[in-house]
Amino acid sequence: MNQRVKSAARNVLFVQLPIPPAGPAPIHGNVPLAAGYLILHARTRGLDQHFQFEILPPKICNYHSDIGLVEEILAREPGIVGFSCYLWNIDRTLWIASHLKRLRPEIIIVLGGPEITNDNAWVFASGVIDYAAVGEGEQTFSELLEAMLVGEEGQKLIPGLWRATNPQVPLFRKPIANLDDVSSPYLQGILNAADERMLLLETIRGCVFKCKFCYYPKSYDSLYFVSEEKIIANLKHAREAGATEVILLDPTLNQRKDFDGFLRLLARENHHQQFTYFGELRAEGIKPETAKLLREANFTEVEIGLQSIDPATQDLMDRRNNLKAFERGVSALMDAGIRVKVDLIIGLPGDTVASVRRGFEYLASNKLFTSTQVFNLAILPGTAFRSEAEQLGLRFQSRPPYYVLETPTLQSSDLYELMADAQDVFDTEWDPFSDPKLHFEESSDIVECVKMDLDIGLQPLPPAGKRAQALTLWFQADQFDRHVETIKQTITQVLKDCPHSSMQVILEPSGDPTNVTSQCVEQLLATCYEHPNYLDRYYSLNPQGLLGSKRVLVVVDDEVLDDLDSDWADAIEETATLVGKG
């Protein structure tokens, strides 16, 4: 047996980083389901007799700074660290992996998830990965561990496995034929629906539709199902754990031929309608009797992708919509008392400003929604649009979220304008910042807020590993213009230590609030964005202007807030948020 496996490498730690918050709001929903699948499959192979498996708790992943996560990982002395990689966490994952490698080069880094595809070369070029699972990861990861046990991890040809020592495109990994083999981590005590009173349930892998913006068509050659027995067992766990929500992860819920029977099963297992169900489906084919079954199961909301109503665009994305059937389906759902969230995409090849606006008006005038989501098209790795991008004339971000920036029929300025139009038509605000957080509980472990009175002198920052991922720097001064360079240096230091931090920079004037100038605020905000991260790019096409993972607030006493000079307030609010101290 390989000596390395006999010792430290027996400890396998899984890490899943959350969708980063735009502010200090709590993070929910970061459930490490993929890690649960990997552990469960490894157990079926008997690998738990040779390896110790652990998942870094979501509370740590959600709350700690970049360096704090490095320290938490190292404290567990893992030999192997496996990261679940999504577009919202891949940059941060690679940064953390690089620090792990620098501090402990012997740690084996394994990546998997939707970001790990053969056409996403920049990830493999990072130089910090030892192995990566392309496609479904359960079988690939188990076979890697088995190879490690006999010292053949560097030589054995494993489908789906990329290795740094021989960086060739791996053989295609066929999906697991029997999904019961990995359903469910909840039933084996690896995950617990009681943690967030929510259960994530996958009953199908694969999709009969071939939408070119989606990853699924290239990953699955057929539909693979979880058995009715396992579905019932999962829902029993949800009941016993006190879950109030079951989220069905199937890419298209009603693609299954036995959909009505499936809904009756969901209804039978939802005793006293303890939890709500949520899933994504196609409106076409939903009849009043099907909508009634959805409601009886306790679906209170469903998500429906319309994307575009333009026929030429639909052809290019390989997704034709029957609008009459769509209308009948949405009406049936709404008549049954189910909220309908309809998705539209801006930036699809073939769409023009006029055709996108027709889509807005079509939905609005026919009242075919309860709420809407309007997305910028992302040219995701592993999708047909990624491979056809050059041919289609799509220019897009080279790093996540891979937003399209220009098409032959849409300029960048059009994309901004259309998002703003959508806000007006649907009377909403896309991805607004959460309310400012001005009250913090003191903690001896992790620091959320650092207060500094600059007129007294700059105090040192807490150690980088003791800071929260969402950090507030709260500065007090009489004349902030005198301290701009000091504040800029502090911001720069925080982002140098932990570049993926979300940050509130609070300016609290001790004297006349109008001594805070718009020029001061602009300089500080510019410093915040000198090194953009994922969330900054995510907000880059937002019609609200400069938004992202950093924010400047000017805090004044409530009693003077209404009496402030309106011209000054307007100038400040061009780039900052003006709030009362409360």
C-alpha positions as CSV (number, residue, x, y, z in Angstrom):
1,M,0.0,0.0,0.0
2,N,1.3,3.5,-0.9
3,Q,3.0,5.0,2.2
4,R,1.3,8.3,1.6
5,V,-2.1,6.7,1.8
6,K,-1.2,5.0,5.1
7,S,-0.8,8.3,6.8
8,A,-2.2,11.9,6.2
9,A,-3.8,11.2,2.8
10,R,-6.4,9.0,4.6
11,N,-8.1,12.2,5.8
12,V,-10.4,13.5,3.0
13,L,-12.0,16.9,3.5
14,F,-14.7,18.2,1.3
15,V,-15.3,22.0,0.9
16,Q,-18.2,23.8,-0.8
17,L,-18.0,27.6,-0.8
18,P,-21.3,29.5,-1.0
19,I,-22.7,32.0,-3.3
20,P,-20.9,35.1,-2.0
21,P,-23.0,37.7,-0.2
22,A,-23.2,41.3,-1.5
23,G,-23.2,42.4,2.2
24,P,-23.3,41.0,5.7
25,A,-26.7,39.3,5.2
26,P,-26.8,35.6,6.5
27,I,-26.1,32.9,3.9
28,H,-28.6,30.1,3.5
29,G,-28.9,27.2,1.1
30,N,-25.2,26.2,0.8
31,V,-25.9,22.5,1.2
32,P,-22.9,20.3,0.2
33,L,-25.0,17.7,-1.6
34,A,-22.2,16.8,-4.1
35,A,-19.9,16.0,-1.2
36,G,-22.6,13.8,0.3
37,Y,-23.0,11.9,-3.0
38,L,-19.2,11.3,-3.2
39,I,-19.0,10.0,0.4
40,L,-22.0,7.8,-0.1
41,H,-20.6,6.3,-3.3
42,A,-17.2,5.7,-1.6
43,R,-18.9,3.9,1.2
44,T,-20.6,1.5,-1.3
45,R,-17.1,0.6,-2.5
46,G,-15.9,0.0,1.1
47,L,-13.5,3.0,0.9
48,D,-14.6,4.2,4.4
49,Q,-12.5,1.3,5.7
50,H,-9.4,3.1,4.4
51,F,-10.2,6.8,4.4
52,Q,-11.8,9.2,6.9
53,F,-14.3,11.5,5.2
54,E,-15.3,14.9,6.5
55,I,-17.3,17.9,5.2
56,L,-16.2,21.3,6.3
57,P,-19.3,22.6,8.0
58,P,-21.3,25.1,5.9
59,K,-21.4,27.5,8.8
60,I,-17.6,27.8,8.5
61,C,-17.7,28.0,4.7
62,N,-20.4,30.7,4.8
63,Y,-18.8,32.9,7.4
64,H,-15.1,32.8,7.4
65,S,-12.7,34.9,5.4
66,D,-10.5,33.5,2.7
67,I,-7.5,33.1,5.0
68,G,-9.8,31.9,7.8
69,L,-10.9,29.1,5.5
70,V,-7.3,28.2,4.7
71,E,-6.6,28.0,8.5
72,E,-9.8,25.9,9.2
73,I,-8.9,23.5,6.4
74,L,-5.3,23.1,7.6
75,A,-6.4,22.6,11.2
76,R,-8.1,19.4,10.2
77,E,-4.8,18.0,8.7
78,P,-6.3,16.6,5.5
79,G,-4.3,14.6,3.0
80,I,-6.9,15.2,0.3
81,V,-9.1,18.3,-0.1
82,G,-12.0,18.0,-2.6
83,F,-13.8,21.2,-3.7
84,S,-17.2,21.4,-5.4
85,C,-16.8,24.0,-8.0
86,Y,-19.5,26.3,-9.4
87,L,-19.3,29.5,-11.3
88,W,-19.8,31.6,-8.1
89,N,-17.0,29.9,-6.2
90,I,-14.3,28.7,-8.6
91,D,-12.1,31.9,-8.4
92,R,-12.2,31.7,-4.6
93,T,-11.7,27.9,-4.6
94,L,-8.5,28.3,-6.7
95,W,-7.2,31.1,-4.5
96,I,-7.7,28.9,-1.4
97,A,-6.2,25.9,-3.1
98,S,-3.1,27.9,-4.0
99,H,-2.5,28.9,-0.4
100,L,-3.0,25.3,0.8
101,K,-0.4,24.2,-1.8
102,R,2.0,27.0,-0.7
103,L,1.7,26.1,3.0
104,R,1.5,22.3,2.6
105,P,2.6,21.2,-0.9
106,E,1.8,17.5,0.0
107,I,-1.9,18.1,0.2
108,I,-3.7,16.6,-2.8
109,I,-6.2,19.0,-4.4
110,V,-9.2,17.4,-6.3
111,L,-11.8,19.5,-8.0
112,G,-15.2,18.6,-9.4
113,G,-18.5,20.2,-10.4
114,P,-19.9,22.2,-13.4
115,E,-16.9,24.4,-13.7
116,I,-14.7,21.4,-14.4
117,T,-15.1,20.8,-18.1
118,N,-12.7,20.1,-21.0
119,D,-13.3,23.5,-22.5
120,N,-12.5,25.5,-19.4
121,A,-8.8,25.6,-19.8
122,W,-8.1,28.5,-17.4
123,V,-9.1,26.4,-14.4
124,F,-6.6,23.6,-15.4
125,A,-3.9,26.2,-16.1
126,S,-4.1,27.4,-12.5
127,G,-1.3,25.1,-11.4
128,V,-2.8,24.2,-8.1
129,I,-4.9,21.1,-9.1
130,D,-3.7,17.5,-8.7
131,Y,-6.8,15.8,-10.0
132,A,-10.2,16.9,-11.4
133,A,-13.3,15.0,-12.2
134,V,-14.9,15.9,-15.5
135,G,-18.6,15.1,-15.6
136,E,-20.3,13.0,-12.9
137,G,-17.8,12.7,-10.1
138,E,-19.0,9.8,-7.9
139,Q,-17.5,6.9,-9.8
140,T,-14.4,8.9,-10.8
141,F,-13.6,9.9,-7.3
142,S,-14.1,6.4,-5.9
143,E,-11.8,4.9,-8.6
144,L,-9.2,7.5,-7.8
145,L,-9.2,6.6,-4.1
146,E,-9.0,2.9,-5.1
147,A,-6.0,3.6,-7.3
148,M,-4.3,5.5,-4.4
149,L,-4.7,2.4,-2.2
150,V,-2.5,0.4,-4.5
151,G,-0.2,3.3,-5.6
152,E,-1.5,3.5,-9.2
153,E,-3.1,6.9,-9.1
154,G,-0.5,8.3,-11.5
155,Q,-0.8,5.5,-14.1
156,K,-4.3,3.9,-14.1
157,L,-6.5,5.2,-16.8
158,I,-9.7,6.4,-15.1
159,P,-12.6,7.7,-17.2
160,G,-13.5,11.3,-16.3
161,L,-10.2,11.9,-14.4
162,W,-7.9,14.7,-15.3
163,R,-4.5,14.6,-13.7
164,A,-1.8,17.3,-13.5
165,T,1.0,14.7,-14.2
166,N,-0.6,13.8,-17.5
167,P,-2.9,16.7,-18.5
168,Q,-4.8,15.1,-21.3
169,V,-8.5,15.3,-22.1
170,P,-9.9,12.3,-20.1
171,L,-12.1,9.6,-21.4
172,F,-15.8,10.2,-21.2
173,R,-17.3,9.0,-18.0
174,K,-20.6,7.2,-18.4
175,P,-23.2,8.3,-15.9
176,I,-24.3,6.1,-13.0
177,A,-26.9,3.7,-14.3
178,N,-28.6,3.3,-10.9
179,L,-29.1,6.6,-9.1
180,D,-30.2,4.7,-6.0
181,D,-26.4,4.1,-5.4
182,V,-26.1,7.8,-4.4
183,S,-29.6,8.6,-3.1
184,S,-29.5,9.7,-0.6
185,P,-26.8,11.2,1.7
186,Y,-29.6,12.2,4.0
187,L,-30.6,8.6,4.6
188,Q,-27.1,7.7,5.6
189,G,-26.7,10.5,8.0
190,I,-24.1,12.4,5.9
191,L,-26.5,15.3,5.5
192,N,-29.4,16.4,7.7
193,A,-32.5,18.2,6.4
194,A,-33.0,19.6,9.9
195,D,-29.9,21.9,9.4
196,E,-31.9,24.4,7.3
197,R,-35.3,22.7,7.5
198,M,-34.8,22.0,3.8
199,L,-34.2,18.9,1.7
200,L,-32.6,18.9,-1.8
201,L,-34.0,16.0,-3.8
202,E,-32.7,14.9,-7.2
203,T,-35.0,12.3,-8.8
204,I,-33.7,12.5,-12.4
205,R,-30.4,13.1,-14.0
206,G,-30.4,14.1,-17.7
207,C,-32.8,16.1,-19.8
208,V,-34.8,15.4,-22.9
209,F,-34.3,19.0,-24.1
210,K,-31.1,20.2,-25.7
211,C,-31.0,23.9,-24.9
212,K,-27.6,25.2,-26.0
213,F,-27.2,27.5,-22.9
214,C,-27.4,24.5,-20.6
215,Y,-24.7,22.0,-19.4
216,Y,-27.0,19.0,-19.3
217,P,-27.1,18.0,-23.0
218,K,-23.4,17.3,-23.1
219,S,-23.3,15.4,-19.8
220,Y,-26.1,12.9,-20.1
221,D,-27.0,10.6,-23.0
222,S,-30.3,9.5,-21.4
223,L,-32.5,9.9,-18.4
224,Y,-31.5,8.3,-15.2
225,F,-34.0,7.9,-12.4
226,V,-34.1,7.4,-8.6
227,S,-36.5,4.7,-7.6
228,E,-39.9,5.4,-6.0
229,E,-38.7,3.6,-2.9
230,K,-35.8,6.0,-2.4
231,I,-38.0,9.0,-3.1
232,I,-40.4,7.9,-0.4
233,A,-37.5,7.3,2.0
234,N,-36.1,10.8,1.3
235,L,-39.4,12.5,1.9
236,K,-39.8,10.5,5.1
237,H,-36.5,11.9,6.3
238,A,-37.7,15.4,5.4
239,R,-40.8,14.9,7.5
240,E,-38.9,13.5,10.5
241,A,-36.3,16.3,10.3
242,G,-39.0,19.0,10.4
243,A,-38.3,20.3,6.9
244,T,-40.5,23.0,5.6
245,E,-39.3,23.0,2.0
246,V,-38.3,20.3,-0.5
247,I,-36.5,21.6,-3.5
248,L,-36.6,19.2,-6.5
249,L,-33.4,19.6,-8.5
250,D,-34.6,17.8,-11.7
251,P,-33.7,20.1,-14.7
252,T,-37.2,19.8,-16.1
253,L,-39.7,18.4,-13.6
254,N,-42.4,17.3,-16.0
255,Q,-40.2,15.6,-18.6
256,R,-41.0,12.3,-17.0
257,K,-43.8,10.2,-18.6
258,D,-45.3,9.3,-15.2
259,F,-45.5,13.0,-14.1
260,D,-49.1,12.8,-12.8
261,G,-48.3,9.6,-10.8
262,F,-45.1,11.2,-9.5
263,L,-47.2,14.2,-8.2
264,R,-49.6,11.9,-6.5
265,L,-46.6,10.2,-4.8
266,L,-45.3,13.6,-3.6
267,A,-48.8,14.5,-2.3
268,R,-49.1,11.2,-0.4
269,E,-45.7,11.7,1.3
270,N,-46.4,15.3,2.3
271,H,-48.5,14.5,5.4
272,H,-50.6,17.5,6.4
273,Q,-48.7,19.5,3.8
274,Q,-45.8,19.9,6.2
275,F,-43.5,21.3,3.5
276,T,-43.8,23.1,0.2
277,Y,-42.3,21.8,-3.0
278,F,-40.4,23.8,-5.5
279,G,-39.2,22.9,-9.0
280,E,-38.6,24.0,-12.5
281,L,-40.8,22.8,-15.4
282,R,-42.1,23.5,-18.9
283,A,-45.5,25.2,-19.1
284,E,-46.4,23.4,-22.2
285,G,-48.3,20.2,-21.4
286,I,-49.6,21.5,-18.0
287,K,-53.3,21.0,-18.0
288,P,-55.8,22.1,-15.3
289,E,-55.9,18.6,-13.8
290,T,-52.0,18.5,-13.7
291,A,-52.0,21.9,-12.1
292,K,-54.5,20.7,-9.5
293,L,-52.2,17.7,-8.7
294,L,-49.2,20.1,-8.3
295,R,-51.3,22.2,-5.8
296,E,-52.5,19.2,-3.9
297,A,-48.9,18.1,-3.4
298,N,-48.3,21.6,-2.0
299,F,-46.3,23.3,-4.8
300,T,-46.8,26.9,-4.0
301,E,-44.5,28.2,-6.7
302,V,-42.8,26.9,-9.8
303,E,-40.2,28.3,-12.1
304,I,-40.7,28.2,-15.9
305,G,-38.2,29.1,-18.5
306,L,-39.5,31.1,-21.5
307,Q,-36.2,32.7,-22.4
308,S,-37.3,34.3,-25.7
309,I,-40.4,34.5,-27.9
310,D,-38.4,35.1,-31.1
311,P,-38.6,32.1,-33.5
312,A,-35.1,32.7,-35.0
313,T,-33.6,32.9,-31.5
314,Q,-35.4,29.8,-30.4
315,D,-33.9,27.9,-33.3
316,L,-30.4,29.1,-32.5
317,M,-30.7,28.0,-28.8
318,D,-32.4,24.7,-29.9
319,R,-35.5,25.4,-27.7
320,R,-38.8,26.0,-29.5
321,N,-41.7,27.4,-27.4
322,N,-45.3,26.8,-28.3
323,L,-46.7,30.0,-27.0
324,K,-50.3,29.0,-27.1
325,A,-49.4,25.9,-25.0
326,F,-47.3,28.1,-22.7
327,E,-50.2,30.4,-22.2
328,R,-52.6,27.5,-21.3
329,G,-50.1,26.0,-18.9
330,V,-49.3,29.2,-17.1
331,S,-53.0,30.1,-16.8
332,A,-53.8,26.6,-15.4
333,L,-51.0,26.9,-12.8
334,M,-52.1,30.4,-11.7
335,D,-55.8,29.3,-11.6
336,A,-54.8,26.5,-9.3
337,G,-53.2,29.1,-6.9
338,I,-49.6,28.4,-7.8
339,R,-47.2,31.3,-8.2
340,V,-45.4,31.2,-11.5
341,K,-41.9,32.6,-11.8
342,V,-41.0,33.1,-15.5
343,D,-37.4,33.3,-16.7
344,L,-36.2,35.5,-19.7
345,I,-32.7,35.7,-21.0
346,I,-31.1,38.8,-22.5
347,G,-28.2,38.4,-24.9
348,L,-29.3,35.2,-26.8
349,P,-27.9,35.0,-30.3
350,G,-30.5,36.2,-32.8
351,D,-32.3,38.4,-30.3
352,T,-32.4,42.1,-31.0
353,V,-33.5,45.0,-28.8
354,A,-36.9,44.9,-30.5
355,S,-37.4,41.2,-30.1
356,V,-36.4,41.2,-26.4
357,R,-38.8,44.1,-25.8
358,R,-41.5,42.1,-27.5
359,G,-40.9,39.3,-25.0
360,F,-41.3,41.7,-22.1
361,E,-44.5,43.1,-23.5
362,Y,-45.8,39.6,-24.3
363,L,-45.5,38.6,-20.7
364,A,-46.7,41.9,-19.2
365,S,-49.7,42.4,-21.4
366,N,-50.9,38.9,-21.0
367,K,-50.2,38.8,-17.3
368,L,-48.5,35.4,-17.7
369,F,-46.5,35.5,-14.5
370,T,-46.6,36.1,-10.8
371,S,-42.9,37.2,-10.8
372,T,-40.1,37.3,-13.3
373,Q,-36.4,36.7,-13.5
374,V,-34.5,38.3,-16.2
375,F,-30.9,37.0,-16.7
376,N,-28.0,38.0,-18.8
377,L,-26.9,35.1,-21.0
378,A,-23.9,33.3,-19.5
379,I,-21.7,31.3,-21.9
380,L,-21.2,28.5,-19.5
381,P,-18.4,25.9,-19.9
382,G,-19.5,22.6,-21.3
383,T,-22.4,24.1,-23.2
384,A,-23.1,24.2,-27.0
385,F,-23.0,28.0,-26.9
386,R,-19.5,27.8,-25.5
387,S,-18.3,25.6,-28.3
388,E,-20.2,27.7,-30.9
389,A,-19.4,31.1,-29.4
390,E,-16.9,32.2,-32.1
391,Q,-19.1,30.9,-34.9
392,L,-22.1,32.8,-33.4
393,G,-20.1,36.0,-32.9
394,L,-20.6,36.0,-29.1
395,R,-18.1,38.0,-27.0
396,F,-18.2,37.1,-23.3
397,Q,-16.4,37.5,-20.0
398,S,-13.4,35.2,-19.8
399,R,-14.1,34.5,-16.1
400,P,-17.3,33.7,-14.2
401,P,-20.2,34.5,-14.6
402,Y,-19.2,34.4,-18.3
403,Y,-21.8,37.0,-19.2
404,V,-22.2,37.7,-22.9
405,L,-20.9,41.2,-23.6
406,E,-21.8,41.5,-27.3
407,T,-23.6,39.6,-30.1
408,P,-23.9,40.4,-33.8
409,T,-27.3,42.0,-33.0
410,L,-26.8,43.4,-29.5
411,Q,-24.2,45.8,-28.2
412,S,-23.1,46.1,-24.5
413,S,-25.1,49.3,-24.2
414,D,-28.2,47.5,-25.4
415,L,-27.7,44.9,-22.7
416,Y,-27.7,47.6,-20.0
417,E,-30.7,49.3,-21.5
418,L,-32.7,46.2,-21.8
419,M,-32.1,45.2,-18.2
420,A,-33.3,48.7,-17.2
421,D,-36.3,48.3,-19.4
422,A,-37.2,45.0,-17.8
423,Q,-37.1,46.7,-14.3
424,D,-39.6,49.3,-15.5
425,V,-41.9,46.8,-17.3
426,F,-42.0,44.3,-14.4
427,D,-41.8,47.0,-11.7
428,T,-38.9,45.4,-9.9
429,E,-35.3,45.8,-9.1
430,W,-32.8,43.2,-10.1
431,D,-30.5,41.9,-7.5
432,P,-30.8,44.8,-5.1
433,F,-28.3,45.2,-2.2
434,S,-29.6,43.9,1.1
435,D,-30.3,46.5,3.8
436,P,-27.2,47.9,5.4
437,K,-26.1,46.3,8.6
438,L,-25.2,48.7,11.4
439,H,-25.5,46.6,14.5
440,F,-23.1,43.8,15.3
441,E,-22.7,41.4,18.1
442,E,-19.2,41.2,19.6
443,S,-17.5,37.8,19.1
444,S,-14.2,36.6,20.4
445,D,-13.8,34.3,17.4
446,I,-14.7,36.1,14.2
447,V,-14.7,39.9,13.7
448,E,-17.5,41.2,11.5
449,C,-16.9,44.9,12.2
450,V,-13.8,47.0,12.8
451,K,-14.3,50.5,14.1
452,M,-11.6,53.2,13.9
453,D,-11.7,56.8,15.1
454,L,-9.3,58.3,12.6
455,D,-8.9,61.5,14.6
456,I,-7.4,59.5,17.4
457,G,-5.3,57.3,15.2
458,L,-5.4,54.2,13.0
459,Q,-5.7,50.9,14.9
460,P,-4.4,47.6,13.6
461,L,-6.7,45.3,11.8
462,P,-7.5,41.9,13.4
463,P,-5.6,39.0,11.9
464,A,-6.9,38.0,8.5
465,G,-7.9,34.6,9.7
466,K,-10.2,36.1,12.4
467,R,-12.2,38.3,10.0
468,A,-15.6,37.5,8.6
469,Q,-16.0,37.0,4.9
470,A,-18.4,39.9,4.9
471,L,-16.4,42.6,6.7
472,T,-17.4,46.1,7.8
473,L,-14.8,48.8,8.1
474,W,-16.4,51.6,10.2
475,F,-14.4,54.9,10.1
476,Q,-15.2,57.9,12.3
477,A,-13.7,61.3,11.7
478,D,-14.4,65.0,11.5
479,Q,-12.8,65.8,8.2
480,F,-12.6,62.6,6.1
481,D,-10.7,64.3,3.2
482,R,-7.7,64.4,5.6
483,H,-7.8,60.6,6.0
484,V,-8.5,59.4,2.4
485,E,-5.1,57.8,1.9
486,T,-5.3,56.0,5.3
487,I,-8.7,54.5,4.5
488,K,-7.6,53.5,1.0
489,Q,-4.5,51.7,2.5
490,T,-6.8,49.9,5.0
491,I,-9.2,48.8,2.2
492,T,-6.2,47.7,0.1
493,Q,-4.8,45.6,2.9
494,V,-8.1,43.8,3.6
495,L,-8.4,42.9,-0.1
496,K,-4.8,41.9,-0.4
497,D,-5.2,39.5,2.6
498,C,-8.6,38.2,1.4
499,P,-9.5,39.3,-2.1
500,H,-12.9,37.6,-2.1
501,S,-14.2,39.6,0.8
502,S,-17.5,41.4,0.7
503,M,-17.2,44.8,2.4
504,Q,-19.1,47.6,3.9
505,V,-17.0,50.8,4.2
506,I,-18.9,53.0,6.6
507,L,-18.0,56.7,7.0
508,E,-19.5,58.3,10.1
509,P,-18.8,62.0,10.4
510,S,-18.4,63.3,14.0
511,G,-19.1,66.9,12.9
512,D,-20.9,68.4,9.9
513,P,-21.9,65.5,7.6
514,T,-21.3,67.6,4.5
515,N,-17.6,67.4,5.3
516,V,-17.8,64.0,3.6
517,T,-17.3,64.9,0.0
518,S,-18.5,63.0,-3.1
519,Q,-14.8,63.0,-4.3
520,C,-13.8,61.2,-1.1
521,V,-16.4,58.6,-1.6
522,E,-15.5,58.1,-5.3
523,Q,-11.8,57.5,-4.4
524,L,-12.7,54.9,-1.8
525,L,-15.1,53.1,-4.1
526,A,-12.5,53.1,-6.8
527,T,-10.0,51.5,-4.4
528,C,-12.5,48.8,-3.5
529,Y,-12.8,47.8,-7.2
530,E,-9.2,47.8,-8.2
531,H,-9.2,44.0,-7.9
532,P,-12.7,42.8,-9.0
533,N,-14.0,39.4,-7.9
534,Y,-16.9,37.2,-9.0
535,L,-19.6,39.3,-7.4
536,D,-18.2,42.4,-9.0
537,R,-18.4,40.8,-12.4
538,Y,-21.9,39.5,-11.6
539,Y,-23.2,43.0,-11.0
540,S,-21.3,44.5,-13.9
541,L,-24.3,44.6,-16.3
542,N,-26.7,45.7,-13.5
543,P,-28.7,48.8,-14.5
544,Q,-28.3,50.3,-11.0
545,G,-24.7,51.3,-11.8
546,L,-21.6,50.3,-9.9
547,L,-22.6,47.5,-7.6
548,G,-20.7,44.5,-6.4
549,S,-19.2,43.0,-3.3
550,K,-18.1,46.3,-1.9
551,R,-20.2,49.2,-0.7
552,V,-19.7,52.7,0.8
553,L,-22.1,54.0,3.4
554,V,-22.3,57.4,4.9
555,V,-24.0,57.2,8.3
556,V,-25.5,60.3,10.0
557,D,-27.8,60.8,13.0
558,D,-31.4,60.2,12.3
559,E,-32.5,63.7,13.6
560,V,-30.3,65.5,11.0
561,L,-31.0,63.1,8.0
562,D,-34.1,65.0,6.8
563,D,-32.4,68.4,7.1
564,L,-29.3,67.7,5.1
565,D,-28.5,69.8,2.0
566,S,-30.3,68.0,-0.9
567,D,-27.6,68.8,-3.4
568,W,-25.0,67.3,-1.2
569,A,-27.1,64.2,-0.4
570,D,-27.8,63.7,-4.2
571,A,-24.1,63.9,-4.9
572,I,-23.2,61.4,-2.2
573,E,-25.9,58.9,-3.3
574,E,-24.5,58.8,-6.8
575,T,-21.9,56.3,-5.4
576,A,-22.7,55.7,-1.8
577,T,-25.7,54.8,0.4
578,L,-26.8,57.5,2.9
579,V,-28.4,56.1,6.0
580,G,-29.5,57.1,9.5
581,K,-27.7,55.6,12.4
582,G,-30.9,54.4,14.0
